Amino acid sequence: MLDLKLIRSDPERVKAALARRGAAERVDELLALDARRRELLPEIENAQAERKTLSKQIGEAKQKGAAAQGPMDAVQGLKERIESGKAELEKVESDLERVATALPNLPDPDSPDGMTEEDAVVLREVGERPSFDFEPRDHLEIGTALDLIDIETAAKLSGSRFAYLKGDLVLLELALVRFALELVREEGHEPVVPPVLVREEALYRTGFLPGDRDQIYEVPKDELFLVGTSEVSLAGLHADQILDPGALPLRYAGFSTCFRREAGAAGRDTRGIFRVHQFDKVEMFSFVEPDQSAAEHERLLAIEERILTELEIPYRVVNVAAGDLGAAAAKKYDCEAWIPSQGRYRELTSCSNTTDYQARRLGCRYRPADGEAPRTMHTLNGTAVAVGRTMIALIENRQERDGGFTLPNILHPFGVPERIASR
């Protein structure tokens, strides 16, 4: 949620920033509702004070046996004004919250202009793309031939975009998770296995609602939702808390299964396990003081790049365009892996600086060392390893003519073979 004081004090700057995201038109509506709210509050308070004074006068008059009809009529009129004012105030506050929660975060000035994935700016390419003396296969063809991926049986059981992973691919998944958790723990992130079912409030407070509702699985009977990322659960670790001076930064790494409806997705992305409804992920999350969030963002990106480098996956880093950011993000980097079967880079991991947007909704505050009043902290998130897509990148970039594929040395101590091929 944006700082209402900032919007009041500098509405034109806020509108100019939100225009980069195609969301400036609601600022005036928000300000009008805020102005009406600030008019109503003193009106109601003054009417209540006047009613209290008149009620006292009525009581004194009755004790003396004097007439009090005039004040009694005035009190009745005030009562109606108060009730009407409170009813309007309730509606205005509801509308104000609805508009405020719909506004996205202000984009960082360093986020490039544009509204689509194609508007992202490539910062660097790292690693050598493989060259093959044969036509490279995609991960599904390889995985099916080796009896590692079974899409057809999963479709009978659960519908489209689910998969059975089998054999050595299961060991590869577990190795990736353990490798990532050990690496990020070394970098100061405490491992967490968080809940994956959360209340609606958790999604609102992290900025995934109201905008992303069609992508989220609901369990109406229990009023719970399946998370699309453990970011939601990790953000709640310090909700409604005021942390002591010196407590920040706090860093976590959540491992969880994630669920996304992927409504509207079509085409080649729905083949295999690239865009599925259920997948596992290790997610980094940081709580920091505001003046540290830019540096923390670069730090998370460096960890993601370290992971990709150690896995020997060729990748590139892009700075995502302002209009293509998620609601909570002010700035976002994507690391995109080279996918030989598609002949292009595809998103593998991302990391976002959400500044104070989530923390303001969550009530995450800290006491500064100078003894001043509590301040809102900043939150950031970054993918350490998205297991399914990482396996795709490994399979396709390390495939061999006979249909097998090798695995990088860094994973061998975690229980995977040097090479996976037909038996």
Backbone hydrogen bonds in HBPLUS format (Angstrom, degrees):
<---DONOR---> <-ACCEPTOR-->    atom                        ^
c    i                          cat <-CA-CA->   ^        H-A-AA   ^      H-
h    n   atom  resd res      DA  || num        DHA   H-A  angle D-A-AA Bond
n    s   type  num  typ     dist DA aas  dist angle  dist       angle   num
A0006-LEU N   A0003-ASP O   3.06 MM   3  5.32 122.2  2.41 101.4 115.2     1
A0007-ILE N   A0003-ASP O   3.16 MM   4  6.57 155.7  2.22 149.5 156.3     2
A0008-ARG N   A0004-LEU O   2.95 MM   4  6.21 158.1  2.00 150.8 156.3     3
A0009-SER N   A0005-LYS O   2.95 MM   4  6.09 159.8  1.99 146.6 152.3     4
A0010-ASP N   A0006-LEU O   2.94 MM   4  5.98 151.5  2.02 151.3 157.4     5
A0014-VAL N   A0010-ASP O   3.23 MM   4  6.53 161.9  2.26 153.1 158.4     6
A0015-LYS N   A0011-PRO O   2.85 MM   4  6.05 160.9  1.89 149.6 155.1     7
A0016-ALA N   A0012-GLU O   2.91 MM   4  6.06 155.6  1.97 144.2 151.0     8
A0017-ALA N   A0013-ARG O   2.98 MM   4  6.19 153.5  2.05 145.5 152.4     9
A0018-LEU N   A0014-VAL O   2.88 MM   4  6.12 168.3  1.90 156.1 159.2    10
A0019-ALA N   A0015-LYS O   2.85 MM   4  5.90 136.8  2.04 140.9 152.1    11
A0020-ARG N   A0017-ALA O   3.14 MM   3  5.63 144.7  2.27 107.7 116.6    12
A0021-ARG N   A0018-LEU O   2.86 MM   3  5.15 149.9  1.95 106.2 116.3    13
A0023-ALA N   A0018-LEU O   2.95 MM   5  5.13 172.5  1.95 137.5 137.2    14
A0022-GLY N   A0019-ALA O   3.09 MM   3  4.76 161.0  2.13  97.3 103.0    15
A0027-VAL N   A0024-ALA O   3.21 MM   3  5.82 170.2  2.22 121.4 124.5    16
A0030-LEU N   A0026-ARG O   2.99 MM   4  6.21 156.4  2.04 145.9 152.3    17
A0031-LEU N   A0027-VAL O   2.92 MM   4  6.21 159.6  1.96 153.3 158.6    18
A0032-ALA N   A0028-ASP O   2.91 MM   4  6.10 154.8  1.98 147.9 154.6    19
A0033-LEU N   A0029-GLU O   3.05 MM   4  6.28 159.4  2.09 149.2 154.1    20
A0034-ASP N   A0030-LEU O   2.90 MM   4  6.12 156.4  1.95 148.3 155.7    21
A0035-ALA N   A0031-LEU O   2.84 MM   4  6.01 156.3  1.90 146.8 153.0    22
A0036-ARG N   A0032-ALA O   3.01 MM   4  6.23 159.2  2.05 145.3 150.8    23
A0037-ARG N   A0033-LEU O   2.94 MM   4  6.12 154.4  2.00 145.8 153.1    24
A0038-ARG N   A0034-ASP O   3.00 MM   4  6.26 156.2  2.06 147.0 152.9    25
A0039-GLU N   A0035-ALA O   2.99 MM   4  6.28 130.9  2.24 139.3 152.7    26
A0039-GLU N   A0036-ARG O   3.17 MM   3  4.99 131.0  2.42  90.9 104.3    27
A0040-LEU N   A0036-ARG O   2.94 MM   4  6.15 158.4  1.98 151.2 156.4    28
A0041-LEU N   A0037-ARG O   3.09 MM   4  6.27 163.6  2.12 155.3 158.1    29
A0043-GLU N   A0039-GLU O   3.40 MM   4  6.53 156.8  2.46 143.7 150.2    30
A0044-ILE N   A0040-LEU O   2.88 MM   4  6.07 163.8  1.91 165.2 167.6    31
A0045-GLU N   A0041-LEU O   2.98 MM   4  6.17 164.4  2.01 150.9 156.0    32
A0046-ASN N   A0042-PRO O   2.76 MM   4  5.81 162.2  1.79 150.1 154.5    33
A0047-ALA N   A0043-GLU O   3.01 MM   4  6.15 157.4  2.06 142.6 149.1    34
A0048-GLN N   A0044-ILE O   2.90 MM   4  6.11 154.0  1.97 148.6 155.9    35
A0049-ALA N   A0045-GLU O   2.95 MM   4  6.19 154.5  2.02 145.4 152.4    36
A0050-GLU N   A0046-ASN O   2.87 MM   4  6.09 160.2  1.90 149.6 155.2    37
A0051-ARG N   A0047-ALA O   2.87 MM   4  6.01 155.9  1.92 144.2 151.2    38
A0052-LYS N   A0048-GLN O   2.96 MM   4  6.15 152.1  2.04 142.6 149.9    39
A0053-THR N   A0049-ALA O   3.02 MM   4  6.31 154.9  2.08 147.1 153.5    40
A0054-LEU N   A0050-GLU O   2.96 MM   4  6.21 166.0  1.98 154.1 157.4    41
A0055-SER N   A0051-ARG O   2.86 MM   4  5.99 157.0  1.92 147.2 154.2    42
A0056-LYS N   A0052-LYS O   3.11 MM   4  6.32 148.7  2.21 140.6 148.2    43
A0057-GLN N   A0053-THR O   3.01 MM   4  6.37 152.3  2.09 144.7 152.8    44
A0058-ILE N   A0054-LEU O   2.78 MM   4  6.08 154.1  1.84 153.7 161.0    45
A0059-GLY N   A0055-SER O   3.04 MM   4  6.26 158.6  2.09 143.8 149.0    46
A0060-GLU N   A0056-LYS O   3.01 MM   4  6.29 157.7  2.06 149.0 154.6    47
A0061-ALA N   A0057-GLN O   2.88 MM   4  6.08 157.0  1.93 148.9 155.3    48
A0062-LYS N   A0058-ILE O   2.96 MM   4  6.16 161.2  1.99 153.2 157.6    49
A0063-GLN N   A0059-GLY O   3.11 MM   4  6.32 150.1  2.20 142.4 150.2    50
A0064-LYS N   A0060-GLU O   3.23 MM   4  6.50 139.2  2.40 138.9 148.9    51
A0064-LYS N   A0061-ALA O   3.08 MM   3  5.16 127.4  2.37  96.4 110.1    52
A0065-GLY N   A0061-ALA O   2.96 MM   4  6.10 109.6  2.47 135.5 153.9    53
A0066-ALA N   A0061-ALA O   2.84 MM   5  4.97 150.9  1.92 153.1 147.1    54
A0065-GLY N   A0062-LYS O   3.07 MM   3  4.81 148.5  2.18  93.8 103.5    55
A0072-MET N   A0068-ALA O   3.01 MM   4  6.14 153.3  2.09 148.7 157.2    56
A0073-ASP N   A0069-GLN O   2.85 MM   4  6.10 155.0  1.91 153.5 159.2    57
A0074-ALA N   A0070-GLY O   3.02 MM   4  6.32 155.5  2.09 149.1 156.5    58
A0075-VAL N   A0071-PRO O   2.82 MM   4  6.08 152.5  1.89 146.7 154.2    59
A0076-GLN N   A0072-MET O   3.04 MM   4  6.31 153.2  2.11 144.6 151.1    60
A0077-GLY N   A0073-ASP O   3.01 MM   4  6.33 154.2  2.08 145.6 152.6    61
A0078-LEU N   A0074-ALA O   2.85 MM   4  6.14 153.0  1.93 148.2 156.2    62
A0079-LYS N   A0075-VAL O   2.84 MM   4  6.06 152.3  1.92 146.5 154.3    63
A0080-GLU N   A0076-GLN O   3.10 MM   4  6.40 157.7  2.15 146.1 150.7    64
A0081-ARG N   A0077-GLY O   3.01 MM   4  6.29 154.7  2.08 143.9 151.3    65
A0082-ILE N   A0078-LEU O   2.80 MM   4  6.03 159.3  1.85 154.5 159.9    66
A0083-GLU N   A0079-LYS O   2.93 MM   4  6.15 167.2  1.94 152.3 155.7    67
A0084-SER N   A0080-GLU O   2.92 MM   4  6.03 161.8  1.95 146.8 152.3    68
A0085-GLY N   A0081-ARG O   2.79 MM   4  5.91 158.0  1.84 145.9 152.9    69
A0086-LYS N   A0082-ILE O   2.83 MM   4  6.02 159.9  1.87 152.8 157.9    70
A0087-ALA N   A0083-GLU O   3.01 MM   4  6.19 154.8  2.07 144.0 150.8    71
A0088-GLU N   A0084-SER O   2.98 MM   4  6.26 159.8  2.02 149.6 154.8    72
A0089-LEU N   A0085-GLY O   2.78 MM   4  5.95 157.4  1.83 147.9 155.3    73
A0090-GLU N   A0086-LYS O   2.89 MM   4  6.05 157.5  1.94 146.8 152.0    74
A0091-LYS N   A0087-ALA O   3.22 MM   4  6.50 156.5  2.28 142.3 147.9    75
A0092-VAL N   A0088-GLU O   2.82 MM   4  6.06 163.5  1.84 155.7 161.0    76
A0093-GLU N   A0089-LEU O   2.84 MM   4  5.97 166.0  1.86 154.5 157.9    77
A0094-SER N   A0090-GLU O   3.02 MM   4  6.15 150.4  2.11 138.8 147.2    78
A0095-ASP N   A0091-LYS O   2.88 MM   4  6.11 163.2  1.90 153.9 158.0    79
A0096-LEU N   A0092-VAL O   2.77 MM   4  5.94 152.9  1.84 147.5 156.2    80
A0097-GLU N   A0093-GLU O   2.97 MM   4  6.12 160.0  2.01 144.2 148.6    81
A0098-ARG N   A0094-SER O   3.00 MM   4  6.20 156.0  2.06 144.8 152.0    82
A0099-VAL N   A0095-ASP O   2.96 MM   4  6.18 163.3  1.99 152.2 155.3    83
A0100-ALA N   A0096-LEU O   2.87 MM   4  5.97 163.1  1.90 149.5 155.2    84
A0101-THR N   A0097-GLU O   2.90 MM   4  5.94 162.6  1.93 149.8 153.6    85
A0102-ALA N   A0099-VAL O   3.15 MM   3  5.16 135.4  2.36  95.5 108.1    86
A0103-LEU N   A0100-ALA O   3.33 MM   3  5.48 147.3  2.44 100.1 108.7    87
A0105-ASN N   A0327-ALA O   2.83 MM 222  6.05 164.1  1.85 173.3 171.8    88
A0108-ASP N   A0330-ALA O   2.74 MM 222  5.12 169.0  1.75 135.5 132.5    89
A0111-SER N   A0108-ASP O   2.90 MM   3  5.38 162.2  1.93 117.6 123.6    90
A0322-ALA N   A0112-PRO O   2.77 MM 210  5.90 162.9  1.80 178.7 174.3    91
A0323-GLY N   A0114-GLY O   2.76 MM 209  5.55 142.3  1.90 171.6 166.3    92
A0119-ASP N   A0116-THR O   3.02 MM   3  5.43 154.3  2.09 109.0 117.0    93
A0120-ALA N   A0117-GLU O   3.29 MM   3  5.78 169.0  2.30 114.2 116.9    94
A0121-VAL N   A0319-ASN O   3.01 MM 198  5.14 158.2  2.06 143.4 143.7    95
A0319-ASN N   A0121-VAL O   2.80 MM 198  5.14 161.2  1.84 147.9 151.7    96
A0123-LEU N   A0317-VAL O   2.77 MM 194  5.52 166.0  1.79 155.2 159.8    97
A0317-VAL N   A0124-ARG O   2.92 MM 193  5.54 154.3  1.98 154.1 161.9    98
A0126-VAL N   A0315-TYR O   2.70 MM 189  5.41 177.2  1.70 168.2 169.0    99
A0315-TYR N   A0126-VAL O   2.90 MM 189  5.41 158.8  1.94 156.8 163.5   100
A0142-ILE N   A0138-ASP O   3.15 MM   4  6.45 167.3  2.16 157.9 161.5   101
A0143-GLY N   A0139-HIS O   2.74 MM   4  5.78 166.3  1.76 148.1 153.1   102
A0144-THR N   A0140-LEU O   2.80 MM   4  5.76 155.8  1.86 146.0 152.1   103
A0145-ALA N   A0141-GLU O   3.10 MM   4  6.13 163.2  2.13 142.6 147.5   104
A0146-LEU N   A0142-ILE O   3.07 MM   4  6.28 146.0  2.19 147.6 156.7   105
A0148-LEU N   A0143-GLY O   2.71 MM   5  4.86 170.4  1.72 162.5 160.0   106
A0149-ILE N   A0143-GLY O   3.18 MM   6  5.00 149.3  2.28 110.7 110.0   107
A0147-ASP N   A0144-THR O   3.05 MM   3  4.96 160.0  2.09 104.2 109.8   108
A0166-LYS N   A0148-LEU O   2.81 MM  18  4.66 149.7  1.90 139.5 141.0   109
A0150-ASP N   A0164-TYR O   2.96 MM  14  5.00 157.2  2.01 144.6 149.7   110
A0164-TYR N   A0150-ASP O   3.11 MM  14  5.00 161.4  2.14 129.3 135.2   111
A0155-ALA N   A0151-ILE O   2.90 MM   4  6.12 146.6  2.01 148.4 157.7   112
A0156-LYS N   A0152-GLU O   3.21 MM   4  6.55 148.4  2.32 144.1 151.5   113
A0157-LEU N   A0153-THR O   3.15 MM   4  6.42 147.1  2.26 143.2 152.3   114
A0158-SER N   A0154-ALA O   2.72 MM   4  5.80 170.2  1.73 160.1 162.5   115
A0159-GLY N   A0155-ALA O   2.85 MM   4  4.08 138.1  2.02 107.7 118.2   116
A0277-HIS N   A0161-ARG O   3.09 MM 116  5.97 167.7  2.10 160.3 158.6   117
A0169-LEU N   A0166-LYS O   3.08 MM   3  5.65 140.4  2.24 145.4 140.6   118
A0170-VAL N   A0167-GLY O   3.04 MM   3  5.64 139.5  2.21 113.8 123.4   119
A0172-LEU N   A0168-ASP O   2.88 MM   4  6.15 144.7  2.00 140.8 151.2   120
A0173-GLU N   A0169-LEU O   2.96 MM   4  6.23 153.7  2.03 141.5 147.7   121
A0174-LEU N   A0170-VAL O   3.05 MM   4  6.37 168.0  2.06 154.8 156.5   122
A0175-ALA N   A0171-LEU O   2.90 MM   4  6.03 151.7  1.98 142.6 151.1   123
A0176-LEU N   A0172-LEU O   2.91 MM   4  6.13 158.3  1.96 152.1 157.1   124
A0177-VAL N   A0173-GLU O   3.03 MM   4  6.32 159.7  2.07 153.7 159.0   125
A0178-ARG N   A0174-LEU O   2.98 MM   4  6.17 169.4  1.99 150.1 153.1   126
A0179-PHE N   A0175-ALA O   2.82 MM   4  5.90 164.0  1.85 150.6 155.9   127
A0180-ALA N   A0176-LEU O   2.93 MM   4  6.01 165.0  1.95 146.1 150.4   128
A0181-LEU N   A0177-VAL O   2.90 MM   4  6.07 165.9  1.92 154.3 158.4   129
A0182-GLU N   A0178-ARG O   2.98 MM   4  6.08 163.8  2.01 151.3 155.5   130
A0183-LEU N   A0179-PHE O   3.03 MM   4  6.18 156.7  2.09 146.1 153.0   131
A0184-VAL N   A0180-ALA O   2.91 MM   4  6.12 171.7  1.92 157.5 159.2   132
A0185-ARG N   A0181-LEU O   2.93 MM   4  5.93 145.5  2.05 140.0 149.8   133
A0186-GLU N   A0182-GLU O   3.06 MM   4  6.19 151.4  2.15 139.0 146.3   134
A0187-GLU N   A0183-LEU O   3.15 MM   4  6.50 130.9  2.40 133.6 147.0   135
A0189-HIS N   A0184-VAL O   2.95 MM   5  5.54 163.0  1.98 143.1 143.1   136
A0188-GLY N   A0185-ARG O   2.94 MM   3  5.04 162.0  1.97 107.7 111.5   137
A0190-GLU N   A0251-ARG O   3.01 MM  61  6.26 168.1  2.03 129.7 125.8   138
A0253-ALA N   A0190-GLU O   2.84 MM  63  5.69 146.3  1.95 139.9 132.8   139
A0192-VAL N   A0253-ALA O   2.77 MM  61  5.81 145.0  1.90 152.6 147.2   140
A0255-PHE N   A0192-VAL O   2.91 MM  63  6.39 152.4  1.99 162.9 171.9   141
A0227-VAL N   A0196-VAL O   2.90 MM  31  5.38 158.9  1.95 153.1 158.6   142
A0198-VAL N   A0225-PHE O   2.88 MM  27  5.33 159.6  1.92 149.8 154.8   143
A0225-PHE N   A0198-VAL O   2.78 MM  27  5.33 147.3  1.89 148.7 159.9   144
A0202-ALA N   A0199-ARG O   3.07 MM   3  5.63 133.2  2.30 111.4 121.9   145
A0203-LEU N   A0200-GLU O   3.04 MM   3  5.43 127.3  2.32 107.4 120.3   146
A0204-TYR N   A0200-GLU O   3.12 MM   4  6.52 153.2  2.19 152.0 160.3   147
A0205-ARG N   A0201-GLU O   2.87 MM   4  6.02 163.3  1.90 155.0 159.6   148
A0208-PHE N   A0203-LEU O   2.91 MM   5  5.15 133.9  2.13 160.2 161.2   149
A0209-LEU N   A0203-LEU O   3.18 MM   6  5.50 143.1  2.32 119.7 115.3   150
A0207-GLY N   A0204-TYR O   3.12 MM   3  5.17 156.7  2.18 102.5 109.8   151
A0212-ASP N   A0208-PHE O   2.93 MM   4  5.48 153.3  2.01 146.8 155.1   152
A0215-GLN N   A0212-ASP O   2.91 MM   3  5.56 162.5  1.94 123.5 129.4   153
A0216-ILE N   A0213-ARG O   3.15 MM   3  5.36 167.5  2.17 112.6 116.5   154
A0261-ARG N   A0215-GLN O   2.93 MM  46  4.73 174.1  1.93 127.2 129.0   155
A0226-LEU N   A0217-TYR O   3.02 MM   9  5.46 160.3  2.06 145.5 151.8   156
A0219-VAL N   A0224-LEU O   2.75 MM   5  5.17 156.6  1.81 165.6 157.7   157
A0222-ASP N   A0219-VAL O   3.08 MM   3  5.83 138.3  2.26 121.9 131.0   158
A0223-GLU N   A0219-VAL O   3.00 MM   4  5.89 114.5  2.44 141.7 156.6   159
A0224-LEU N   A0219-VAL O   3.31 MM   5  5.17 167.2  2.33 130.6 132.4   160
A0223-GLU N   A0220-PRO O   3.11 MM   3  4.75 148.5  2.21  94.9 104.6   161
A0259-PHE N   A0227-VAL O   2.91 MM  32  5.95 161.6  1.94 140.8 146.8   162
A0232-VAL N   A0229-THR O   3.34 MM   3  6.31 155.2  2.40 124.0 124.5   163
A0234-LEU N   A0230-SER O   2.87 MM   4  6.07 168.6  1.88 162.6 166.0   164
A0235-ALA N   A0231-GLU O   2.93 MM   4  5.92 155.0  1.99 146.6 152.6   165
A0236-GLY N   A0233-SER O   3.20 MM   3  5.37 134.0  2.43  98.5 110.2   166
A0237-LEU N   A0234-LEU O   3.10 MM   3  5.46 166.3  2.12 112.7 117.0   167
A0239-ALA N   A0236-GLY O   3.35 MM   3  4.94 175.5  2.35 103.2 102.5   168
A0240-ASP N   A0362-LEU O   2.85 MM 122  6.19 146.4  1.96 141.7 152.9   169
A0365-ARG N   A0241-GLN O   3.00 MM 124  6.17 168.8  2.01 166.5 167.3   170
A0243-LEU N   A0365-ARG O   2.86 MM 122  6.29 162.2  1.89 137.9 136.0   171
A0367-ARG N   A0243-LEU O   2.80 MM 124  6.12 152.0  1.88 165.0 169.2   172
A0247-ALA N   A0244-ASP O   3.10 MM   3  5.62 155.3  2.17 140.4 139.5   173
A0250-LEU N   A0287-PHE O   2.96 MM  37  5.13 156.3  2.01 144.6 152.3   174
A0287-PHE N   A0250-LEU O   2.80 MM  37  5.13 158.1  1.85 155.0 161.6   175
A0252-TYR N   A0285-PHE O   2.81 MM  33  5.19 163.8  1.83 157.7 162.6   176
A0285-PHE N   A0252-TYR O   2.89 MM  33  5.19 151.7  1.97 146.1 144.4   177
A0254-GLY N   A0283-GLU O   2.72 MM  29  5.10 147.1  1.83 157.6 155.0   178
A0283-GLU N   A0254-GLY O   2.78 MM  29  5.10 162.3  1.81 149.9 154.5   179
A0256-SER N   A0281-LYS O   3.17 MM  25  5.85 161.4  2.20 159.6 164.5   180
A0281-LYS N   A0256-SER O   3.02 MM  25  5.85 154.6  2.08 159.9 167.4   181
A0258-CYS N   A0279-PHE O   2.60 MM  21  5.35 163.4  1.63 168.9 175.3   182
A0279-PHE N   A0258-CYS O   3.03 MM  21  5.35 156.7  2.08 144.9 151.0   183
A0260-ARG N   A0277-HIS O   2.97 MM  17  4.89 150.7  2.05 125.0 134.4   184
A0265-ALA N   A0262-GLU O   3.16 MM   3  5.66 164.9  2.18 130.6 133.7   185
A0270-THR N   A0267-GLY O   3.14 MM   3  5.99 161.8  2.18 122.7 127.1   186
A0271-ARG N   A0268-ARG O   3.04 MM   3  5.48 166.3  2.06 117.3 120.9   187
A0387-VAL N   A0280-ASP O   3.07 MM 107  5.70 143.3  2.21 143.4 153.5   188
A0282-VAL N   A0385-VAL O   2.95 MM 103  5.27 160.4  1.99 146.5 153.0   189
A0384-ALA N   A0282-VAL O   2.82 MM 102  5.38 151.7  1.90 145.3 152.7   190
A0385-VAL N   A0282-VAL O   3.28 MM 103  5.27 159.6  2.33 133.7 138.2   191
A0284-MET N   A0382-GLY O   2.63 MM  98  4.99 165.9  1.65 170.1 166.5   192
A0382-GLY N   A0284-MET O   2.96 MM  98  4.99 154.8  2.03 133.9 134.8   193
A0286-SER N   A0380-LEU O   2.92 MM  94  5.16 161.8  1.95 144.0 146.9   194
A0380-LEU N   A0286-SER O   3.01 MM  94  5.16 147.6  2.11 143.2 148.6   195
A0288-VAL N   A0378-HIS O   2.94 MM  90  5.34 166.9  1.96 151.1 155.4   196
A0378-HIS N   A0288-VAL O   2.88 MM  90  5.34 177.9  1.88 163.9 164.3   197
A0292-GLN N   A0289-GLU O   2.89 MM   3  5.51 162.5  1.92 126.5 131.8   198
A0293-SER N   A0290-PRO O   3.32 MM   3  5.55 167.4  2.34 110.7 114.3   199
A0296-GLU N   A0292-GLN O   2.90 MM   4  6.08 151.7  1.98 150.1 159.4   200
A0297-HIS N   A0293-SER O   2.89 MM   4  6.06 145.9  2.01 144.2 152.3   201
A0298-GLU N   A0294-ALA O   3.27 MM   4  6.63 157.7  2.32 145.7 150.1   202
A0299-ARG N   A0295-ALA O   2.96 MM   4  6.19 147.2  2.06 142.1 152.1   203
A0300-LEU N   A0296-GLU O   2.91 MM   4  6.20 157.1  1.96 151.8 155.6   204
A0301-LEU N   A0297-HIS O   3.09 MM   4  6.36 161.0  2.13 148.2 153.5   205
A0302-ALA N   A0298-GLU O   2.94 MM   4  6.17 152.8  2.02 143.6 151.1   206
A0303-ILE N   A0299-ARG O   3.08 MM   4  6.42 148.1  2.18 145.9 154.0   207
A0304-GLU N   A0300-LEU O   3.03 MM   4  6.38 161.6  2.07 152.0 156.5   208
A0305-GLU N   A0301-LEU O   2.91 MM   4  6.19 158.7  1.96 153.4 159.3   209
A0306-ARG N   A0302-ALA O   2.89 MM   4  6.07 147.7  1.99 140.6 149.9   210
A0307-ILE N   A0303-ILE O   3.00 MM   4  6.30 158.6  2.05 153.2 157.7   211
A0308-LEU N   A0304-GLU O   3.09 MM   4  6.39 165.3  2.11 150.7 153.9   212
A0309-THR N   A0305-GLU O   2.88 MM   4  6.00 155.9  1.94 148.1 155.0   213
A0310-GLU N   A0306-ARG O   2.91 MM   4  6.10 162.9  1.93 152.4 156.6   214
A0311-LEU N   A0307-ILE O   2.96 MM   4  6.18 140.6  2.12 143.8 155.0   215
A0313-ILE N   A0308-LEU O   3.06 MM   5  5.46 173.4  2.07 159.2 159.6   216
A0312-GLU N   A0309-THR O   2.98 MM   3  4.92 152.0  2.06  99.6 108.3   217
A0338-TRP N   A0314-PRO O   2.94 MM  24  5.70 158.3  1.99 151.6 149.2   218
A0316-ARG N   A0336-GLU O   2.86 MM  20  5.30 145.1  1.98 142.0 153.6   219
A0336-GLU N   A0316-ARG O   2.82 MM  20  5.30 164.6  1.84 160.8 164.3   220
A0318-VAL N   A0334-ASP O   2.90 MM  16  5.32 162.2  1.93 154.9 160.6   221
A0334-ASP N   A0318-VAL O   2.99 MM  16  5.32 158.7  2.04 146.8 153.7   222
A0320-VAL N   A0332-LYS O   2.96 MM  12  5.58 162.3  2.00 161.1 165.6   223
A0324-ASP N   A0321-ALA O   2.97 MM   3  5.35 156.9  2.03 113.3 120.9   224
A0325-LEU N   A0322-ALA O   3.41 MM   3  5.57 167.7  2.43 109.6 110.7   225
A0329-ALA N   A0326-GLY O   3.13 MM   3  5.51 138.0  2.31 110.6 121.9   226
A0330-ALA N   A0353-ASN O   2.83 MM  23  5.81 172.2  1.83 157.6 159.0   227
A0353-ASN N   A0331-LYS O   2.96 MM  22  5.47 161.4  1.99 156.9 162.6   228
A0333-TYR N   A0351-CYS O   2.95 MM  18  5.44 160.3  1.99 157.9 161.7   229
A0351-CYS N   A0333-TYR O   2.89 MM  18  5.44 150.4  1.97 153.1 159.6   230
A0335-CYS N   A0349-THR O   2.80 MM  14  5.15 167.6  1.82 139.7 143.5   231
A0348-LEU N   A0335-CYS O   2.85 MM  13  5.79 157.7  1.90 151.6 154.1   232
A0349-THR N   A0335-CYS O   3.12 MM  14  5.15 163.8  2.14 143.7 148.7   233
A0337-ALA N   A0346-ARG O   2.78 MM   9  5.42 131.2  2.02 167.8 152.5   234
A0346-ARG N   A0337-ALA O   2.83 MM   9  5.42 155.2  1.89 147.6 152.4   235
A0339-ILE N   A0344-ARG O   2.98 MM   5  5.77 164.9  2.01 146.0 150.2   236
A0342-GLN N   A0339-ILE O   3.03 MM   3  5.61 142.2  2.18 116.8 127.1   237
A0343-GLY N   A0339-ILE O   2.92 MM   4  6.00 127.1  2.21 145.7 160.2   238
A0343-GLY N   A0340-PRO O   3.09 MM   3  4.82 134.3  2.31  91.8 105.1   239
A0383-THR N   A0350-SER O   2.86 MM  33  5.63 159.4  1.90 162.7 168.3   240
A0352-SER N   A0381-ASN O   2.77 MM  29  5.47 149.4  1.86 153.8 164.3   241
A0381-ASN N   A0352-SER O   3.08 MM  29  5.47 157.4  2.13 149.4 156.6   242
A0354-THR N   A0379-THR O   3.09 MM  25  5.73 150.7  2.18 151.9 160.5   243
A0357-TYR N   A0354-THR O   2.98 MM   3  5.81 145.4  2.10 151.7 155.9   244
A0379-THR N   A0355-THR O   3.08 MM  24  5.81 149.4  2.18 150.2 150.6   245
A0360-ARG N   A0356-ASP O   2.86 MM   4  5.71 150.1  1.95 143.1 148.9   246
A0361-ARG N   A0358-GLN O   3.04 MM   3  5.28 115.1  2.48 102.1 117.2   247
A0362-LEU N   A0358-GLN O   2.82 MM   4  6.05 153.4  1.89 153.5 162.6   248
A0363-GLY N   A0359-ALA O   2.82 MM   4  5.72 123.9  2.14 139.4 150.8   249
A0364-CYS N   A0359-ALA O   2.99 MM   5  4.87 158.6  2.04 137.7 142.8   250
A0377-MET N   A0364-CYS O   3.20 MM  13  6.20 166.4  2.22 143.1 146.7   251
A0366-TYR N   A0375-ARG O   2.90 MM   9  5.58 147.6  2.01 150.0 160.5   252
A0375-ARG N   A0366-TYR O   2.92 MM   9  5.58 159.7  1.96 160.0 160.6   253
A0371-GLY N   A0368-PRO O   3.20 MM   3  5.85 162.6  2.23 119.1 121.2   254
A0390-THR N   A0386-ALA O   2.95 MM   4  5.99 154.7  2.02 159.9 168.1   255
A0391-MET N   A0387-VAL O   2.93 MM   4  6.16 156.1  1.99 155.0 161.0   256
A0392-ILE N   A0388-GLY O   3.04 MM   4  6.39 151.2  2.13 144.7 153.0   257
A0393-ALA N   A0389-ARG O   3.00 MM   4  6.31 162.8  2.03 148.8 152.0   258
A0394-LEU N   A0390-THR O   2.96 MM   4  6.24 159.0  2.01 149.9 155.7   259
A0395-ILE N   A0391-MET O   2.85 MM   4  5.97 171.6  1.86 155.5 158.1   260
A0396-GLU N   A0392-ILE O   2.93 MM   4  6.03 174.4  1.93 158.7 160.5   261
A0397-ASN N   A0393-ALA O   3.04 MM   4  5.87 160.4  2.08 142.2 148.3   262
A0398-ARG N   A0394-LEU O   3.09 MM   4  5.85 140.5  2.25 141.4 149.7   263
A0406-THR N   A0398-ARG O   3.22 MM   8  5.60 153.0  2.30 138.2 138.8   264
A0400-GLU N   A0404-GLY O   2.79 MM   4  5.45 148.8  1.89 158.8 153.2   265
A0403-GLY N   A0400-GLU O   2.93 MM   3  5.55 164.4  1.95 124.1 127.8   266
A0405-PHE N   A0420-ILE O   2.88 MM  15  5.50 154.4  1.95 151.7 160.1   267
A0420-ILE N   A0405-PHE O   2.79 MM  15  5.50 170.9  1.80 170.9 170.2   268
A0407-LEU N   A0418-GLU O   2.93 MM  11  5.41 147.0  2.04 145.1 141.7   269
A0411-LEU N   A0408-PRO O   3.11 MM   3  5.90 158.1  2.16 122.2 127.3   270
A0412-HIS N   A0409-ASN O   3.14 MM   3  5.41 146.9  2.25 108.1 117.2   271
A0414-PHE N   A0411-LEU O   2.91 MM   3  5.39 151.0  1.99 115.7 125.2   272
A0415-GLY N   A0412-HIS O   3.16 MM   3  5.66 156.3  2.22 121.5 120.2   273
